[in-house]
């Protein structure tokens, strides 16, 4: 009568078959020996019905046979040599003590099979916990802080010019189209956008390929040089601590390829700066040297802005849907605009709570 709500009218002299709608559970209670009661449950969540039947049996023992001594055991389920089943058992109380002391794995003393303690107690394997990301070494943290402080001015200049598209990327030349009559004398490029999350900048999404005439790249040289300044320290730290920059591998961009792209951007920027300096007539330093330096700084800033606007026009052309490799714009508490990948976006906007 104590298990009538699970009854299926399927019983025999020493046992009964039971079912429960929750998790489509099936169970057997059987007296397999004069002093041994066997309980087995099969379900997607076997612990549910197993706990109900176990509690029912223990309550019956206390009511009918006060002072009865008994021991709850769970079979090993392993095998000895040549498929012979292992007959070793674990005590339920012993497994609970192991769980309390955070002992997660327990070997069988008979067949040497290792068991998950949680699985023995509940009947199913617990989900594997995510491996926490490695912590940053202190020297790397210090380097990142110095880099972030130095780059803050660059971000502010870029925010003043363009904030409606990503600004961080790598660019590489993939070939010249000297033998293509449709693009005679043109150059093919490969552009990869980057997540701008501070401390963990990395390539994001699929790359873009496009063609431009010879000499086009000079119009973006100043911004290429600025972006290369931002990425060069990132590569140095990534080389020293590669596990911290696993998103690079996820994007399919190897560290060697990124290194080559940044070097290419540096060379283009340096060549443009050298050409600009060569066109200027050197003047002797004098009382107006500070004024000349201010003028040079303003000229460089103007060139950076024009170059960044050229890049914006290019990006809007090659990505006319403006998906931007799934990057999304956020505003930091300091007022900076950043373009962030889906993985890091919840750090800026956790969204509504799930009820």
C-alpha positions in Angstrom: 0.0 0.0 0.0 2.9 2.4 0.6 3.8 2.3 -3.1 0.3 2.0 -4.5 0.6 5.2 -6.6 3.5 3.6 -8.5 1.8 0.2 -8.8 1.5 -1.4 -12.2 -0.2 -4.7 -11.0 3.0 -6.4 -12.0 4.3 -8.3 -8.9 5.6 -11.6 -7.9 6.2 -13.5 -4.7 9.3 -11.6 -3.7 9.2 -8.4 -5.8 7.2 -5.7 -7.5 7.6 -3.5 -10.6 6.8 0.2 -10.2 6.6 3.2 -12.6 6.3 7.0 -12.1 5.3 9.5 -14.8 8.1 11.9 -13.7 11.1 11.4 -16.0 9.4 8.1 -17.2 10.8 6.3 -14.3 10.8 2.5 -13.8 11.8 0.7 -10.6 12.1 -2.8 -9.1 11.9 -3.8 -5.4 12.9 -7.4 -4.9 14.0 -9.6 -2.0 16.9 -11.4 -3.7 17.9 -13.2 -0.4 16.4 -13.6 3.1 18.5 -10.6 4.3 19.0 -8.6 1.1 16.5 -6.2 -0.5 17.4 -5.0 -4.0 16.2 -1.6 -5.3 16.9 -0.5 -8.9 15.6 2.4 -10.9 15.9 3.3 -14.6 15.1 6.9 -15.8 16.6 10.0 -17.3 16.8 11.3 -13.7 16.9 8.1 -11.7 17.6 9.8 -8.4 14.0 11.1 -8.2 12.2 7.8 -7.9 15.1 6.1 -6.2 15.0 8.6 -3.3 11.2 8.1 -3.0 11.5 4.4 -2.8 14.5 4.4 -0.6 12.8 6.7 1.9 9.6 4.5 1.8 11.7 1.4 2.6 13.6 3.1 5.5 10.3 4.4 7.0 8.9 0.8 6.8 11.9 -0.6 8.6 11.6 2.0 11.4 7.8 1.3 11.8 7.7 -2.5 11.6 11.1 -3.5 13.0 12.4 -0.8 15.4 16.1 -1.2 16.2 16.7 -3.2 13.0 20.3 -3.0 11.9 20.9 -2.7 8.2 23.4 -1.3 5.7 22.7 0.4 2.4 25.1 -0.5 -0.4 25.7 0.4 -4.0 27.2 -2.2 -6.4 30.4 -1.4 -8.2 29.2 -2.6 -11.6 32.7 -3.1 -12.9 34.2 -6.2 -14.4 37.0 -8.5 -13.5 39.0 -10.4 -16.1 37.2 -12.2 -19.0 33.9 -10.3 -18.4 33.3 -11.6 -14.8 31.2 -9.0 -13.0 32.7 -7.4 -9.9 30.7 -8.2 -6.8 32.2 -5.4 -4.6 29.9 -2.9 -3.0 30.2 0.7 -1.7 28.3 1.7 1.5 25.9 4.6 1.0 27.1 6.3 4.2 30.7 6.0 3.0 29.9 7.6 -0.3 28.1 10.5 1.4 31.2 11.1 3.6 33.4 11.2 0.5 31.0 13.7 -1.1 31.1 15.9 2.1 34.9 15.9 2.0 34.9 16.7 -1.7 36.4 13.4 -2.7 35.0 13.1 -6.2 36.7 9.9 -7.5 36.8 6.6 -5.7 38.4 3.3 -7.0 37.0 -0.1 -6.4 39.3 -2.2 -4.2 38.4 -5.4 -6.1 38.4 -4.5 -9.9 40.2 -1.2 -9.6 37.6 0.6 -11.7 37.4 4.3 -10.8 33.9 5.7 -10.1 32.5 9.2 -9.8 31.1 9.5 -6.3 28.2 11.7 -7.5 27.3 9.2 -10.2 27.2 6.4 -7.7 24.9 8.3 -5.4 22.5 9.8 -7.9 22.8 7.5 -11.0 23.9 10.1 -13.5 27.2 11.9 -14.3 27.3 15.6 -13.2 28.0 18.1 -16.0 31.6 19.0 -16.3 32.4 22.4 -14.9 34.0 25.0 -17.2 37.8 25.3 -16.8 38.5 28.8 -15.4 40.7 30.9 -17.6 44.3 31.1 -16.5 45.0 34.2 -14.3 47.4 36.8 -15.6 50.9 36.9 -14.2 51.6 40.1 -12.2 54.2 41.3 -14.7 51.7 40.8 -17.6 49.1 42.8 -15.6 51.6 45.6 -15.2 52.4 45.6 -18.9 48.7 45.7 -19.8 48.1 48.6 -17.5 51.0 50.6 -19.0 49.7 49.8 -22.5 46.2 50.8 -21.7 47.3 54.1 -20.3 49.4 54.9 -23.3 46.6 54.0 -25.7 43.9 56.0 -24.1 44.9 59.1 -26.1 44.8 57.1 -29.3 41.2 55.9 -28.6 40.1 59.5 -27.8 41.4 60.7 -31.1 39.7 57.9 -33.0 36.4 58.5 -31.1 36.5 62.2 -32.2 36.7 61.2 -35.8 34.8 57.9 -36.2 32.7 55.9 -33.7 30.1 54.3 -36.0 32.3 51.3 -37.0 35.2 49.2 -35.6 38.6 50.8 -35.8 40.9 47.9 -34.9 42.0 45.4 -37.6 44.8 43.7 -39.3 45.4 44.1 -43.1 47.6 42.0 -45.3 48.3 42.0 -49.0 47.4 38.7 -50.6 48.4 39.2 -54.2 48.7 41.5 -57.2 46.4 41.2 -60.1 48.9 41.9 -62.9 47.4 39.2 -65.1 43.7 39.8 -64.4 42.4 42.0 -67.2 39.4 43.0 -65.1 41.7 44.4 -62.3 44.7 45.3 -64.2 47.5 46.5 -61.9 45.3 46.1 -58.8 46.2 44.6 -55.4 44.2 42.1 -53.3 43.9 42.6 -49.6 42.6 40.6 -46.6 41.1 42.5 -43.7 40.3 41.0 -40.3 38.4 43.1 -37.7 39.3 42.8 -34.0 37.4 42.9 -30.7 38.5 46.1 -28.8 38.0 44.6 -25.3 40.8 46.1 -23.1 43.4 43.6 -22.2 42.1 40.8 -24.4 42.0 42.3 -27.9 41.7 39.6 -30.5 40.6 38.8 -34.1 36.9 38.3 -34.5 34.6 36.7 -37.1 35.2 36.1 -40.8 37.8 38.2 -42.8 37.0 40.4 -45.7 38.8 40.2 -49.1 38.8 43.1 -51.5 40.8 44.7 -54.4 42.2 48.2 -54.7 44.4 50.1 -57.3 48.1 50.5 -56.6 48.7 53.4 -54.4 45.4 53.2 -52.6 46.9 52.0 -49.4 48.8 55.3 -48.9 45.5 57.0 -48.1 45.1 54.8 -45.0 48.8 54.6 -44.1 48.5 56.9 -41.1 45.7 54.9 -39.5 47.5 51.6 -40.3 50.5 52.9 -38.4 48.3 53.8 -35.4 46.6 50.4 -35.3 50.0 48.7 -35.6 51.1 50.6 -32.5 48.1 49.3 -30.6 48.6 45.7 -31.7 52.3 45.3 -31.4 52.3 45.2 -27.5 49.3 42.8 -27.7 51.4 40.4 -29.8 54.3 40.6 -27.5 52.1 39.6 -24.5 50.4 36.9 -26.6 53.7 35.4 -27.5 54.7 35.2 -23.8 51.3 33.9 -22.6 49.5 32.2 -25.5 46.9 30.6 -23.4 45.5 34.0 -22.5 44.7 34.7 -26.1 42.8 31.6 -27.2 40.3 33.7 -29.2 43.1 34.2 -31.8 43.0 30.5 -32.5 39.2 30.4 -32.5 39.2 33.0 -35.3 41.5 30.9 -37.4 44.2 33.5 -37.4 47.6 32.2 -36.3 50.0 34.3 -34.3 52.5 34.1 -37.1 50.0 35.4 -39.7 48.9 38.3 -37.3 52.6 39.1 -36.8 53.2 39.3 -40.5 50.1 41.5 -41.0 51.1 44.0 -38.2 54.7 44.1 -39.7 53.2 44.9 -43.1 51.1 47.7 -41.6 54.1 49.1 -39.7 56.1 49.2 -42.9 53.4 51.0 -44.9 53.0 53.5 -42.1 56.7 54.1 -41.6 57.2 54.5 -45.4 54.4 57.1 -45.5 55.9 59.0 -42.5 59.3 59.0 -44.1 58.0 60.3 -47.4 56.1 63.1 -45.5 59.2 64.1 -43.6 61.3 64.1 -46.8 58.9 66.6 -48.4 59.4 69.1 -45.6 62.4 71.5 -45.6 64.3 71.1 -42.3 64.5 74.4 -40.4 67.0 75.3 -37.7 65.8 74.9 -34.2 65.2 78.2 -32.5 62.8 80.1 -30.2 59.8 78.9 -32.4 60.7 75.2 -32.1 57.7 74.5 -29.7 55.4 76.1 -32.2 56.8 74.0 -35.0 56.3 70.9 -32.8 52.7 71.8 -32.1 52.1 72.4 -35.8 53.6 69.0 -36.6 51.4 67.3 -34.0 48.3 69.0 -35.4 49.3 67.9 -38.9 49.8 64.3 -37.7 46.4 64.3 -36.0 44.7 65.6 -39.1 46.4 62.9 -41.2 45.2 60.3 -38.7 41.7 61.6 -39.0 41.7 61.6 -42.8 43.2 58.1 -42.9 40.6 56.8 -40.4 37.8 58.2 -42.5 39.2 56.5 -45.6 39.2 53.2 -43.6 35.5 53.9 -42.6 34.5 54.4 -46.2 36.3 51.2 -47.2 34.6 49.1 -44.4 31.1 50.5 -45.3 31.8 49.5 -48.9 33.0 45.9 -48.3 30.4 45.3 -45.5 27.3 47.1 -46.8 25.1 45.2 -44.3 27.2 46.6 -41.5 27.4 43.3 -39.6 31.1 44.1 -38.7 31.9 40.5 -37.8 29.2 40.6 -35.1 31.0 43.3 -33.2 28.8 45.6 -31.2 29.3 49.2 -30.0 29.5 49.9 -26.3 30.3 53.0 -24.2 32.7 52.5 -21.3 32.2 54.2 -17.9 35.2 56.4 -18.9 33.3 57.6 -22.0 35.3 55.6 -24.6 33.6 53.9 -27.5 34.6 50.3 -28.1 33.5 47.6 -30.5 33.1 44.3 -28.6 32.7 40.7 -29.7 29.6 38.5 -28.5 31.8 36.7 -26.0 32.8 39.9 -24.1 29.7 41.9 -24.7 27.8 40.6 -21.6 30.5 42.3 -19.5 29.2 45.6 -20.7 25.5 44.7 -20.9 24.5 41.6 -18.9 20.9 41.9 -20.2 17.7 41.2 -18.4 17.6 38.5 -15.6 16.1 35.1 -16.5 13.0 34.5 -14.4 
